[in-house]
Amino acid sequence: MPARGSKREFPRSARVGELIREIIASEVDRIDDDRLFGVAITGVDVDNELEKAVVYFDADDTGGADAGLNHHSGRLRKAVGDQARIRRTPRLEFEVDASIASGNRIEEILGNLNVPPAED
């Protein structure tokens, strides 16, 4: 069993996913493309074979952001290949992070509930 606090406590794919998320987020900030303004890279899921990485993002204009990310996917993949020390650079696929919209909808519903204050 790995020592407490060692890197092995998390699956390799989770560590690689977080590394890729950081690299892509940093690279997106450097790209001069209005479609990518305000894009937040929220997570990356990588398969165990490092063939595919699903990059989750959020933006005000998700359609424009998706088009921008796909347009620059070659540059983003190259940045991952140059900066990450992994044996293979995965193919990047981009998906809107639906969990953020779901969370916002739940907050909206809860905010609209007419619940009287609790009595002591």
HUKAQUI-V507358 format. One line per field, one symbol per residue. ss: DSSP state (H for helix, E for strand, - for the rest). A space follows every 10 residues. Layout:
BEGIN
ss: ???
END
This chain:
BEGIN
ss: ------HHH- -HHHHHHHHH HHHHHHHHHH ---HHH---E EEEEEE---- -EEEEEEE-- -HHHHHHHHH H-HHHHHHHH HHH------- EEEEEE-HHH HHHHHHHHHH HH--------
END
